[in-house]
Amino acid sequence: MNIKAELAAMEGLTTGKLAERYTQLTGRPVRTRHRAYLIRKIAWRLQANAEGGLSERARRRAAELADDADVRLMPPRGTLDAATAPRTGTVEVQGRDPRLPAPGTAIVKRYKGRTLEVLVTADGFEFEGNRYRTLSAVAKAITGSHWNGFRFFRLGAER
């Protein structure tokens, strides 16, 4: 089998044909339609079939690592209560982001010659008489385009 010829032939295949080729080589259905990824996976499988895959030692080590690894690093939302939640380095007060100032604080920013003042409330933010749930929504109302609210107002950034 000429791997280089196979790779050259794959360049002309459609994504559907690449998915079929992947299934044919691995015996498993494909979970993606990303063309470049499919080509890489097929090329690796062709090379592994032609020259041998991972050594037995590498397979054993991979199995050891997989047994010890935590597949999911963060628990699904709403599954843990405060008593069983893992502790982190920052302390959140009543579920608020630690980068946010306390309710009642005004966030002031100069933007395009204007001085903007956003009031932090217990349930969101207030700007020019309108209430917003997130800082990103306030930034979008100001600029007209999507911004990360913390970045726009430079909160939590060590500069």
DSSP file (Angstrom, degrees, kcal/mol; ACC not computed):
  #  RESIDUE AA STRUCTURE BP1 BP2  ACC     N-H-->O    O-->H-N    N-H-->O    O-->H-N    TCO  KAPPA ALPHA  PHI   PSI    X-CA   Y-CA   Z-CA
    1    1 A M              0   0    0      0, 0.0     2,-0.8     0, 0.0     0, 0.0   0.000 360.0 360.0 360.0 131.9    0.0    0.0    0.0
    2    2 A N     >  -     0   0    0      1,-0.2     4,-1.9     2,-0.0     5,-0.1  -0.858 360.0-169.2 -99.1 107.4    1.4    3.4   -1.0
    3    3 A I  H  > S+     0   0    0     -2,-0.8     4,-2.6     1,-0.2     5,-0.2   0.884  85.1  55.2 -66.4 -39.5    0.4    5.8    1.8
    4    4 A K  H  > S+     0   0    0      1,-0.2     4,-2.2     2,-0.2    -1,-0.2   0.893 108.6  48.4 -62.4 -39.2    1.4    8.9   -0.2
    5    5 A A  H  > S+     0   0    0      2,-0.2     4,-2.2     1,-0.2    -1,-0.2   0.897 110.9  51.1 -66.9 -39.4   -0.8    7.9   -3.1
    6    6 A E  H  X S+     0   0    0     -4,-1.9     4,-1.8     2,-0.2    -2,-0.2   0.915 110.2  49.4 -62.7 -43.1   -3.7    7.3   -0.7
    7    7 A L  H  X S+     0   0    0     -4,-2.6     4,-1.1     1,-0.2    -2,-0.2   0.906 110.6  49.6 -63.1 -41.8   -3.2   10.8    0.9
    8    8 A A  H  < S+     0   0    0     -4,-2.2     4,-0.5     1,-0.2     3,-0.4   0.892 110.5  50.8 -63.9 -38.9   -3.2   12.4   -2.5
    9    9 A A  H >< S+     0   0    0     -4,-2.2     3,-0.9     1,-0.2     4,-0.3   0.838 103.4  60.0 -67.7 -32.2   -6.4   10.6   -3.5
   10   10 A M  H >< S+     0   0    0     -4,-1.8     3,-1.5     1,-0.2    -1,-0.2   0.814  90.7  69.1 -66.3 -29.7   -8.1   11.7   -0.2
   11   11 A E  T 3< S+     0   0    0     -4,-1.1    -1,-0.2    -3,-0.4    -2,-0.2   0.818 101.2  47.2 -58.9 -30.4   -7.6   15.4   -1.2
   12   12 A G  T <  S+     0   0    0     -3,-0.9    -1,-0.3    -4,-0.5    -2,-0.2   0.508  93.0 101.3 -89.7  -4.2  -10.2   14.9   -4.0
   13   13 A L  S <  S-     0   0    0     -3,-1.5     2,-0.1    -4,-0.3    -3,-0.0  -0.478  72.2-119.6 -82.6 151.2  -12.8   13.1   -1.8
   14   14 A T     >  -     0   0    0     -2,-0.2     4,-2.3     1,-0.1     5,-0.2  -0.344  31.1-104.9 -76.8 167.3  -15.8   14.7   -0.4
   15   15 A T  H  > S+     0   0    0      1,-0.2     4,-2.3     2,-0.2     5,-0.1   0.875 122.4  54.2 -62.8 -37.1  -16.4   14.9    3.3
   16   16 A G  H  > S+     0   0    0      2,-0.2     4,-2.0     1,-0.2    -1,-0.2   0.909 109.0  47.2 -62.9 -42.6  -19.0   12.2    3.0
   17   17 A K  H  > S+     0   0    0      2,-0.2     4,-2.4     1,-0.2    -2,-0.2   0.874 110.8  52.4 -67.4 -36.8  -16.6    9.9    1.2
   18   18 A L  H  X S+     0   0    0     -4,-2.3     4,-2.4     2,-0.2    -2,-0.2   0.898 108.2  51.2 -64.2 -39.2  -13.9   10.6    3.9
   19   19 A A  H  X S+     0   0    0     -4,-2.3     4,-2.2     2,-0.2    -2,-0.2   0.902 110.4  48.9 -63.7 -40.9  -16.4    9.7    6.6
   20   20 A E  H  X S+     0   0    0     -4,-2.0     4,-2.4     2,-0.2    -2,-0.2   0.910 111.0  50.1 -63.8 -41.9  -17.1    6.4    4.8
   21   21 A R  H  X S+     0   0    0     -4,-2.4     4,-2.3     2,-0.2    -2,-0.2   0.894 109.6  51.3 -64.0 -40.3  -13.4    5.7    4.5
   22   22 A Y  H  X S+     0   0    0     -4,-2.4     4,-2.8     2,-0.2     5,-0.4   0.935 111.2  47.2 -61.2 -47.4  -12.9    6.4    8.2
   23   23 A T  H  X S+     0   0    0     -4,-2.2     4,-2.4     1,-0.2    -2,-0.2   0.892 111.4  52.1 -62.0 -40.2  -15.7    4.0    9.1
   24   24 A Q  H  < S+     0   0    0     -4,-2.4    -1,-0.2     1,-0.2    -2,-0.2   0.898 115.1  41.3 -63.2 -41.2  -14.2    1.4    6.7
   25   25 A L  H  < S+     0   0    0     -4,-2.3    -2,-0.2    -5,-0.1    -1,-0.2   0.882 127.4  28.4 -75.9 -39.2  -10.7    1.7    8.3
   26   26 A T  H  < S-     0   0    0     -4,-2.8    -3,-0.2     2,-0.3    -2,-0.2   0.713  91.3-131.2 -99.0 -22.0  -11.7    1.9   12.0
   27   27 A G  S  < S+     0   0    0     -4,-2.4    -4,-0.1    -5,-0.4    -3,-0.1   0.543  76.8 100.8  80.8   5.5  -15.0    0.0   12.1
   28   28 A R  S    S-     0   0    0     -6,-0.4    -1,-0.3    -5,-0.1    -2,-0.3  -0.932  79.0-107.4-122.4 146.9  -16.6    2.8   14.0
   29   29 A P        -     0   0    0      0, 0.0     2,-0.2     0, 0.0    -9,-0.1  -0.399  40.1-108.0 -69.5 151.4  -18.9    5.6   12.8
   30   30 A V        -     0   0    0    -11,-0.2   -11,-0.0     1,-0.1     3,-0.0  -0.539  21.0-161.5 -80.3 145.2  -17.3    9.0   12.5
   31   31 A R        +     0   0    0     -2,-0.2     2,-0.3   -12,-0.0    -1,-0.1   0.333  69.5  49.4-107.9   5.4  -18.4   11.7   15.0
   32   32 A T        -     0   0    0      2,-0.1    -2,-0.1     1,-0.0     0, 0.0  -0.928  54.2-155.2-140.0 162.5  -17.3   14.7   13.0
   33   33 A R        +     0   0    0     -2,-0.3     2,-0.8   -15,-0.0   -18,-0.1   0.027  52.0 131.8-122.6  23.0  -17.5   16.3    9.6
   34   34 A H     >  -     0   0    0      1,-0.2     4,-2.4     2,-0.1     5,-0.2  -0.700  46.8-154.6 -80.8 112.3  -14.3   18.3    9.9
   35   35 A R  H  > S+     0   0    0     -2,-0.8     4,-2.3     1,-0.2     5,-0.2   0.906  88.5  46.5 -58.2 -51.4  -12.5   17.6    6.7
   36   36 A A  H  > S+     0   0    0      1,-0.2     4,-2.2     2,-0.2    -1,-0.2   0.889 112.8  51.2 -62.3 -39.0   -8.9   18.2    7.8
   37   37 A Y  H  > S+     0   0    0      2,-0.2     4,-2.7     1,-0.2    -1,-0.2   0.925 109.5  50.1 -63.2 -44.6   -9.4   16.2   11.0
   38   38 A L  H  X S+     0   0    0     -4,-2.4     4,-2.7     1,-0.2     5,-0.2   0.912 109.6  50.9 -61.2 -42.4  -10.8   13.2    9.0
   39   39 A I  H  X S+     0   0    0     -4,-2.3     4,-2.6     1,-0.2    -1,-0.2   0.923 111.6  47.8 -62.0 -43.7   -7.8   13.3    6.7
   40   40 A R  H  X S+     0   0    0     -4,-2.2     4,-2.5     2,-0.2    -2,-0.2   0.928 113.4  47.2 -62.2 -45.5   -5.4   13.3    9.6
   41   41 A K  H  X S+     0   0    0     -4,-2.7     4,-2.3     2,-0.2    -2,-0.2   0.905 113.9  47.0 -64.8 -41.1   -7.2   10.5   11.3
   42   42 A I  H  X S+     0   0    0     -4,-2.7     4,-2.8    -5,-0.2    -1,-0.2   0.924 112.1  50.8 -65.8 -43.3   -7.4    8.4    8.2
   43   43 A A  H  X S+     0   0    0     -4,-2.6     4,-2.4    -5,-0.2    -2,-0.2   0.906 110.7  49.1 -61.0 -41.7   -3.7    9.1    7.4
   44   44 A W  H  X S+     0   0    0     -4,-2.5     4,-2.8     2,-0.2    -1,-0.2   0.924 111.9  48.3 -63.7 -43.4   -2.7    8.0   10.9
   45   45 A R  H  X S+     0   0    0     -4,-2.3     4,-2.6     2,-0.2    -2,-0.2   0.906 111.1  50.4 -64.6 -41.4   -4.8    4.8   10.6
   46   46 A L  H  X S+     0   0    0     -4,-2.8     4,-2.2     2,-0.2    -1,-0.2   0.931 113.5  45.6 -61.2 -44.7   -3.2    4.0    7.2
   47   47 A Q  H  X S+     0   0    0     -4,-2.4     4,-3.2     2,-0.2     5,-0.4   0.910 112.6  50.5 -65.4 -41.9    0.3    4.5    8.6
   48   48 A A  H  X S+     0   0    0     -4,-2.8     4,-1.7     1,-0.2    -2,-0.2   0.893 112.0  47.8 -63.8 -39.3   -0.5    2.5   11.8
   49   49 A N  H  < S+     0   0    0     -4,-2.6    -1,-0.2    -5,-0.2    -2,-0.2   0.889 118.2  41.2 -67.5 -38.3   -1.9   -0.4    9.6
   50   50 A A  H  < S+     0   0    0     -4,-2.2    -2,-0.2    -5,-0.2    -1,-0.2   0.894 132.5  19.4 -77.1 -41.1    1.2   -0.3    7.3
   51   51 A E  H  < S-     0   0    0     -4,-3.2    -3,-0.2     1,-0.2    -2,-0.2   0.430 116.7 -91.4-113.9  -1.1    3.9    0.2    9.9
   52   52 A G     <  -     0   0    0     -4,-1.7    -1,-0.2    -5,-0.4    -3,-0.2   0.146  36.3-115.4  98.2 141.9    2.3   -0.9   13.1
   53   53 A G        -     0   0    0      1,-0.3     2,-0.1    -4,-0.1    -8,-0.0   0.386  66.4 -22.6 -85.4-139.5    0.5    1.2   15.7
   54   54 A L  S    S-     0   0    0      1,-0.1    -1,-0.3     2,-0.1     2,-0.0  -0.389  72.9-106.5 -71.4 149.2    1.5    2.0   19.2
   55   55 A S     >  -     0   0    0      1,-0.1     4,-2.3    -3,-0.1     5,-0.2  -0.286  29.7-110.0 -69.2 162.9    3.8   -0.4   21.0
   56   56 A E  H  > S+     0   0    0      1,-0.2     4,-2.3     2,-0.2     5,-0.2   0.878 121.0  53.9 -62.8 -36.9    2.4   -2.6   23.6
   57   57 A R  H  > S+     0   0    0      2,-0.2     4,-2.3     1,-0.2    -1,-0.2   0.911 108.8  48.3 -63.1 -43.0    4.2   -0.6   26.3
   58   58 A A  H  > S+     0   0    0      1,-0.2     4,-2.5     2,-0.2    -2,-0.2   0.885 110.4  52.1 -65.3 -38.6    2.6    2.6   25.0
   59   59 A R  H  X S+     0   0    0     -4,-2.3     4,-2.2     2,-0.2    -2,-0.2   0.915 110.1  48.2 -63.6 -42.5   -0.8    1.0   25.0
   60   60 A R  H  X S+     0   0    0     -4,-2.3     4,-2.2     2,-0.2    -2,-0.2   0.918 112.4  48.8 -63.6 -42.9   -0.4   -0.1   28.6
   61   61 A R  H  X S+     0   0    0     -4,-2.3     4,-2.5     1,-0.2    -2,-0.2   0.905 110.5  50.7 -64.6 -41.0    0.8    3.4   29.7
   62   62 A A  H  X S+     0   0    0     -4,-2.5     4,-2.4     1,-0.2    -1,-0.2   0.900 109.8  50.8 -62.7 -40.3   -2.2    5.0   27.9
   63   63 A A  H  X S+     0   0    0     -4,-2.2     4,-1.9     2,-0.2    -2,-0.2   0.895 109.8  50.3 -64.7 -39.6   -4.5    2.6   29.6
   64   64 A E  H  X S+     0   0    0     -4,-2.2     4,-1.7     2,-0.2    -2,-0.2   0.934 112.0  47.1 -62.5 -45.9   -3.0    3.5   33.0
   65   65 A L  H  X S+     0   0    0     -4,-2.5     4,-1.6     1,-0.2    -2,-0.2   0.888 110.2  52.8 -64.0 -38.8   -3.3    7.2   32.3
   66   66 A A  H  < S+     0   0    0     -4,-2.4    -1,-0.2     1,-0.2    -2,-0.2   0.868 107.7  51.7 -66.4 -35.5   -6.9    6.8   31.2
   67   67 A D  H  < S+     0   0    0     -4,-1.9    -1,-0.2     1,-0.2    -2,-0.2   0.877 115.6  40.7 -67.2 -36.9   -7.8    4.9   34.4
   68   68 A D  H  < S+     0   0    0     -4,-1.7    -1,-0.2    -5,-0.1    -2,-0.2   0.670  95.7  99.7 -85.4 -17.6   -6.3    7.7   36.6
   69   69 A A  S  < S-     0   0    0     -4,-1.6     2,-0.8    -5,-0.2     3,-0.1  -0.429  71.1-131.8 -77.3 142.1   -7.6   10.6   34.6
   70   70 A D        -     0   0    0      1,-0.2    -1,-0.1    -2,-0.1     3,-0.1  -0.841  17.5-160.9 -86.5 113.5  -10.7   12.6   35.5
   71   71 A V  S    S+     0   0    0     -2,-0.8     2,-0.6     1,-0.2    -1,-0.2   0.912  79.5  41.8 -65.7 -42.9  -12.6   12.7   32.3
   72   72 A R        -     0   0    0      1,-0.1    -1,-0.2    -3,-0.1     0, 0.0  -0.926  64.0-173.6-110.0 119.5  -14.8   15.7   33.4
   73   73 A L  S    S+     0   0    0     -2,-0.6    -1,-0.1     1,-0.1    -2,-0.1   0.827  73.9  43.8 -81.4 -32.3  -13.0   18.4   35.3
   74   74 A M  S    S-     0   0    0      3,-0.0    -1,-0.1     0, 0.0     3,-0.1  -0.926  86.6-121.7-115.0 137.9  -16.0   20.4   36.2
   75   75 A P        -     0   0    0      0, 0.0     3,-0.1     0, 0.0     5,-0.1  -0.378  41.3 -89.4 -71.6 155.6  -19.3   18.9   37.5
   76   76 A P    >   -     0   0    0      0, 0.0     3,-1.6     0, 0.0     4,-0.4  -0.308  57.7 -87.3 -60.3 149.8  -22.5   19.6   35.5
   77   77 A R  T 3  S+     0   0    0      1,-0.2    -3,-0.0     2,-0.1     0, 0.0  -0.305 109.5  14.6 -61.4 138.1  -24.3   22.7   36.7
   78   78 A G  T 3  S+     0   0    0      2,-0.2    -1,-0.2    -3,-0.1     3,-0.0   0.505  95.9 102.4  81.7   4.1  -26.7   22.3   39.5
   79   79 A T  S <  S+     0   0    0     -3,-1.6     2,-0.4     1,-0.0    -2,-0.1   0.726  73.8  54.9 -93.8 -20.9  -25.5   18.9   40.6
   80   80 A L  S    S-     0   0    0     -4,-0.4    -2,-0.2    -5,-0.1     2,-0.2  -0.879  70.0-145.7-113.6 143.8  -23.4   19.9   43.7
   81   81 A D    >>  -     0   0    0     -2,-0.4     4,-1.2     1,-0.1     3,-0.7  -0.506  38.8 -95.1 -95.0 175.2  -24.5   21.9   46.6
   82   82 A A  T 34 S+     0   0    0      1,-0.2     3,-0.1     2,-0.2    -1,-0.1   0.802 121.4  57.8 -62.0 -30.7  -22.2   24.4   48.4
   83   83 A A  T 34 S+     0   0    0      1,-0.2    -1,-0.2     3,-0.0    -3,-0.0   0.846 116.2  32.6 -71.4 -32.8  -21.2   21.8   51.1
   84   84 A T  T <4 S+     0   0    0     -3,-0.7    -1,-0.2     2,-0.1    -2,-0.2   0.451  91.3 115.0-103.6  -1.0  -19.9   19.3   48.5
   85   85 A A  S  < S-     0   0    0     -4,-1.2     2,-0.1     1,-0.1    -3,-0.0  -0.406  75.7-103.1 -69.5 144.0  -18.6   21.7   45.9
   86   86 A P        -     0   0    0      0, 0.0     2,-0.3     0, 0.0    -1,-0.1  -0.387  36.0-116.4 -67.5 145.6  -14.8   21.7   45.4
   87   87 A R        -     0   0    0     -3,-0.1     2,-0.2    -2,-0.1     4,-0.1  -0.603  32.4-167.5 -82.1 141.2  -12.9   24.6   47.0
   88   88 A T        -     0   0    0      2,-0.4    -1,-0.0    -2,-0.3     0, 0.0  -0.702  36.2-101.1-120.1 176.0  -11.1   27.0   44.7
   89   89 A G  S    S+     0   0    0     -2,-0.2     2,-0.3     2,-0.0    -2,-0.0   0.728 102.8  62.2 -71.9 -22.8   -8.5   29.7   45.3
   90   90 A T  S    S-     0   0    0      2,-0.0     2,-0.6     0, 0.0    -2,-0.4  -0.771  78.8-132.6-106.0 152.1  -11.1   32.5   45.1
   91   91 A V        -     0   0    0     -2,-0.3     2,-0.5    -4,-0.1    -2,-0.0  -0.897  15.2-154.0-104.7 123.6  -14.0   33.0   47.4
   92   92 A E        -     0   0    0     -2,-0.6     2,-0.8     5,-0.0     3,-0.2  -0.836  10.1-141.1 -97.1 131.9  -17.4   33.8   45.7
   93   93 A V  S >  S-     0   0    0     -2,-0.5     3,-1.9     3,-0.4    -2,-0.0  -0.836  78.2 -28.0 -95.3 113.2  -19.9   35.7   47.8
   94   94 A Q  T 3  S-     0   0    0     -2,-0.8    -1,-0.2     1,-0.3     3,-0.1   0.849 122.4 -53.0  50.2  43.6  -23.4   34.3   47.2
   95   95 A G  T 3  S+     0   0    0      1,-0.2    -1,-0.3    -3,-0.2     2,-0.2   0.515 101.3 139.0  77.6   4.9  -22.6   33.1   43.7
   96   96 A R    <   -     0   0    0     -3,-1.9    -3,-0.4     1,-0.1    -1,-0.2  -0.554  63.0-102.7 -83.0 148.3  -21.2   36.5   42.4
   97   97 A D    >   -     0   0    0     -2,-0.2     3,-1.7     1,-0.1    -1,-0.1  -0.514  25.5-134.3 -66.4 131.4  -18.1   36.6   40.2
   98   98 A P  T 3  S+     0   0    0      0, 0.0    -1,-0.1     0, 0.0    58,-0.1   0.675 102.0  65.7 -66.6 -14.9  -15.2   37.7   42.4
   99   99 A R  T 3  S+     0   0    0     56,-0.1    57,-0.2     2,-0.1    58,-0.1   0.679  85.4  91.6 -77.5 -16.3  -14.1   40.2   39.7
  100  100 A L  S <  S-     0   0    0     -3,-1.7    -4,-0.0    55,-0.1     2,-0.0  -0.553  78.6-123.4 -81.4 140.6  -17.3   42.2   40.2
  101  101 A P        -     0   0    0      0, 0.0     3,-0.1     0, 0.0    -1,-0.1  -0.304  44.7 -79.2 -70.9 167.8  -17.4   45.1   42.7
  102  102 A A    >   -     0   0    0      1,-0.1     3,-1.9     2,-0.1    18,-0.2  -0.284  59.0 -84.6 -66.5 151.2  -19.9   45.1   45.5
  103  103 A P  T 3  S+     0   0    0      0, 0.0    18,-0.2     0, 0.0    -1,-0.1  -0.295 118.1  37.7 -55.6 141.0  -23.5   46.1   44.7
  104  104 A G  T 3  S+     0   0    0     16,-3.9     2,-0.2     1,-0.4    17,-0.1   0.211  88.7 122.9  98.5 -13.3  -23.9   49.9   44.9
  105  105 A T    <   -     0   0    0     -3,-1.9    15,-3.1    15,-0.2     2,-0.5  -0.555  56.9-135.5 -81.8 145.7  -20.5   50.5   43.4
  106  106 A A  E     -A  119   0A   0     13,-0.2     2,-0.6    -2,-0.2    13,-0.2  -0.883   6.9-149.4-102.2 131.5  -20.2   52.6   40.2
  107  107 A I  E     -A  118   0A   0     11,-3.5    11,-2.8    -2,-0.5     2,-0.4  -0.895  19.1-163.5 -96.8 122.5  -18.0   51.4   37.4
  108  108 A V  E     +A  117   0A   0     -2,-0.6     2,-0.3     9,-0.2     9,-0.2  -0.908  13.8 168.7-114.0 135.0  -16.6   54.4   35.6
  109  109 A K  E     -A  116   0A   0      7,-2.2     7,-3.7    -2,-0.4     2,-0.5  -0.999  30.5-134.3-144.9 140.5  -15.0   54.3   32.1
  110  110 A R  E     +A  115   0A   0     -2,-0.3     2,-0.4     5,-0.2     5,-0.2  -0.841  33.4 170.4 -90.9 128.5  -14.0   56.9   29.5
  111  111 A Y  E >   -A  114   0A   0      3,-2.8     3,-1.8    -2,-0.5    -2,-0.1  -0.941  63.2 -21.1-145.3 118.9  -15.1   55.8   26.0
  112  112 A K  T 3  S-     0   0    0     -2,-0.4     3,-0.1     1,-0.3    -1,-0.0   0.883 127.6 -47.5  50.4  47.3  -15.0   58.0   22.9
  113  113 A G  T 3  S+     0   0    0      1,-0.3     2,-0.3     0, 0.0    -1,-0.3   0.431 118.9 107.1  80.1  -1.0  -14.9   61.2   24.8
  114  114 A R  E <   -A  111   0A   0     -3,-1.8    -3,-2.8     2,-0.0     2,-0.7  -0.813  66.3-133.6-108.9 150.3  -17.7   60.3   27.2
  115  115 A T  E     -A  110   0A   0     -2,-0.3     2,-0.4    -5,-0.2    -5,-0.2  -0.919  26.8-160.1-101.0 116.1  -17.6   59.3   30.8
  116  116 A L  E     -A  109   0A   0     -7,-3.7    -7,-2.2    -2,-0.7     2,-0.5  -0.762   6.8-166.0 -98.8 140.3  -19.7   56.3   31.3
  117  117 A E  E     -A  108   0A   0     -2,-0.4     2,-0.5    -9,-0.2    11,-0.5  -0.975   3.9-174.3-131.1 120.0  -21.0   55.2   34.7
  118  118 A V  E     -A  107   0A   0    -11,-2.8   -11,-3.5    -2,-0.5     2,-0.5  -0.953  16.3-143.6-114.8 127.0  -22.5   51.8   35.3
  119  119 A L  E     -AB 106 126A   0      7,-2.7     7,-2.4    -2,-0.5     2,-0.5  -0.785  11.7-137.1 -93.2 127.9  -24.1   51.0   38.7
  120  120 A V  E     - B   0 125A   0    -15,-3.1   -16,-3.9    -2,-0.5     5,-0.2  -0.738  27.6-174.3 -83.1 124.3  -23.6   47.5   40.0
  121  121 A T  E >   - B   0 124A   0      3,-2.6     3,-0.7    -2,-0.5   -16,-0.0  -0.643  39.6-102.3-111.9 173.5  -26.9   46.2   41.5
  122  122 A A  T 3  S+     0   0    0      1,-0.2     3,-0.1    -2,-0.2    -1,-0.0   0.814 121.7  31.4 -65.5 -30.1  -27.6   43.0   43.4
  123  123 A D  T 3  S-     0   0    0      9,-0.0     2,-0.3     0, 0.0    -1,-0.2   0.215 132.5 -53.2-115.6  15.5  -29.2   41.4   40.4
  124  124 A G  E <  S-B  121   0A   0     -3,-0.7    -3,-2.6     2,-0.0     2,-0.3  -0.954  74.9 -47.8 157.3-133.4  -27.2   43.0   37.5
  125  125 A F  E     -BC 120 132A   0      7,-2.8     7,-2.9    -2,-0.3     2,-0.4  -0.965  29.8-147.2-143.2 153.7  -26.3   46.4   36.3
  126  126 A E  E     +BC 119 131A   0     -7,-2.4    -7,-2.7    -2,-0.3     2,-0.4  -0.993  19.1 171.4-127.2 129.9  -27.9   49.8   35.6
  127  127 A F  E >  S- C   0 130A   0      3,-2.7     3,-2.1    -2,-0.4    -9,-0.1  -0.976  70.5 -17.4-141.1 123.7  -26.8   52.1   32.8
  128  128 A E  T 3  S-     0   0    0    -11,-0.5     3,-0.1    -2,-0.4    -1,-0.1   0.864 128.0 -50.4  49.0  44.8  -28.6   55.3   31.7
  129  129 A G  T 3  S+     0   0    0      1,-0.2     2,-0.3     0, 0.0    -1,-0.3   0.379 116.9 110.1  81.1  -4.2  -31.8   54.2   33.4
  130  130 A N  E <   -C  127   0A   0     -3,-2.1    -3,-2.7     2,-0.0     2,-0.4  -0.815  61.0-135.9-105.3 145.8  -31.8   50.7   31.8
  131  131 A R  E     -C  126   0A   0     -2,-0.3     2,-0.3    -5,-0.2    -5,-0.2  -0.806  20.6-174.0-100.7 141.7  -31.2   47.4   33.6
  132  132 A Y  E     -C  125   0A   0     -7,-2.9    -7,-2.8    -2,-0.4     3,-0.0  -0.972  24.9-146.1-133.3 146.5  -28.9   44.7   32.2
  133  133 A R  S    S+     0   0    0     -2,-0.3     2,-0.3    -9,-0.2    -1,-0.1   0.830  83.1  30.1 -79.5 -33.2  -28.2   41.2   33.5
  134  134 A T  S  > S-     0   0    0      1,-0.1     4,-1.3    -9,-0.1    -9,-0.1  -0.869  71.3-124.9-129.1 158.5  -24.5   41.1   32.4
  135  135 A L  H  > S+     0   0    0     -2,-0.3     4,-2.7     1,-0.2     5,-0.2   0.830 112.9  60.5 -66.4 -32.3  -21.6   43.5   31.8
  136  136 A S  H  > S+     0   0    0      1,-0.2     4,-2.2     2,-0.2    11,-0.4   0.880 102.0  52.0 -63.6 -36.9  -21.4   42.2   28.3
  137  137 A A  H  > S+     0   0    0      2,-0.2     4,-2.0     1,-0.2    -1,-0.2   0.878 110.0  49.0 -66.3 -37.1  -24.9   43.4   27.6
  138  138 A V  H  X S+     0   0    0     -4,-1.3     4,-1.9     2,-0.2    -2,-0.2   0.935 110.9  49.7 -65.7 -45.7  -24.0   46.8   28.9
  139  139 A A  H  X S+     0   0    0     -4,-2.7     4,-2.8     1,-0.2     5,-0.4   0.880 110.7  50.4 -61.4 -38.4  -20.9   46.9   26.7
  140  140 A K  H  X S+     0   0    0     -4,-2.2     4,-2.5     1,-0.2    -1,-0.2   0.890 108.4  51.9 -67.4 -38.7  -23.0   45.9   23.7
  141  141 A A  H  < S+     0   0    0     -4,-2.0    -1,-0.2     1,-0.2    -2,-0.2   0.859 115.2  43.3 -64.2 -34.1  -25.5   48.6   24.4
  142  142 A I  H  < S+     0   0    0     -4,-1.9    -2,-0.2    -5,-0.1    -1,-0.2   0.929 127.7  25.7 -76.2 -47.5  -22.6   51.2   24.6
  143  143 A T  H  < S-     0   0    0     -4,-2.8    -3,-0.2     2,-0.3    -2,-0.2   0.745  93.0-128.4 -93.7 -25.8  -20.6   50.0   21.6
  144  144 A G  S  < S+     0   0    0     -4,-2.5     2,-0.3    -5,-0.4    -4,-0.1   0.416  82.5  78.8  87.3  -2.2  -23.2   48.4   19.3
  145  145 A S  S    S-     0   0    0     -6,-0.4    -1,-0.3    -5,-0.1    -2,-0.3  -0.922  92.8 -83.8-134.9 163.1  -21.0   45.2   19.0
  146  146 A H        +     0   0    0     -2,-0.3     2,-0.3    -3,-0.1    -9,-0.1  -0.452  50.4 168.8 -71.9 132.3  -20.4   42.3   21.3
  147  147 A W        -     0   0    0    -11,-0.4     2,-0.6    -2,-0.2    -7,-0.2  -0.970  43.7-108.5-134.6 150.7  -17.7   42.7   23.9
  148  148 A N     >  -     0   0    0     -2,-0.3     4,-2.8     1,-0.2     5,-0.2  -0.749  33.6-142.5 -73.0 122.0  -16.6   40.7   26.9
  149  149 A G  H  > S+     0   0    0     -2,-0.6     4,-2.3     1,-0.2     6,-0.2   0.870  96.6  50.8 -60.6 -40.9  -17.9   42.9   29.7
  150  150 A F  H  4>S+     0   0    0      1,-0.2     5,-2.7     2,-0.2     4,-0.4   0.892 113.9  45.5 -65.0 -38.5  -14.9   42.3   32.0
  151  151 A R  H >45S+     0   0    0      3,-0.2     3,-0.6     2,-0.2    -2,-0.2   0.923 111.9  51.1 -70.3 -43.4  -12.5   43.1   29.2
  152  152 A F  H 3<5S+     0   0    0     -4,-2.8    -2,-0.2     1,-0.3    -1,-0.2   0.918 120.0  35.0 -60.0 -44.1  -14.4   46.3   28.1
  153  153 A F  T 3<5S-     0   0    0     -4,-2.3    -1,-0.3    -5,-0.2    -2,-0.2   0.419 109.2-125.2 -91.6   2.1  -14.5   47.7   31.6
  154  154 A R  T < 5 +     0   0    0     -3,-0.6     2,-0.4    -4,-0.4    -3,-0.2   0.911  50.4 162.3  55.3  49.7  -11.1   46.3   32.5
  155  155 A L      < +     0   0    0     -5,-2.7    -1,-0.2     1,-0.2     3,-0.1  -0.828  61.7   8.0 -99.2 137.0  -12.3   44.4   35.6
  156  156 A G  S    S+     0   0    0     -2,-0.4     2,-0.5     1,-0.3    -1,-0.2   0.447  93.6 129.5  78.4  -0.9  -10.1   41.6   37.0
  157  157 A A        -     0   0    0     -3,-0.2     2,-1.0    -7,-0.2    -1,-0.3  -0.756  53.2-144.6 -91.5 130.0   -7.2   42.4   34.7
  158  158 A E              0   0    0     -2,-0.5    -3,-0.0     1,-0.2    -4,-0.0  -0.811 360.0 360.0 -91.4 102.0   -3.8   42.8   36.4
  159  159 A R              0   0    0     -2,-1.0    -1,-0.2     0, 0.0    -2,-0.0   0.355 360.0 360.0-125.3 360.0   -2.2   45.6   34.3
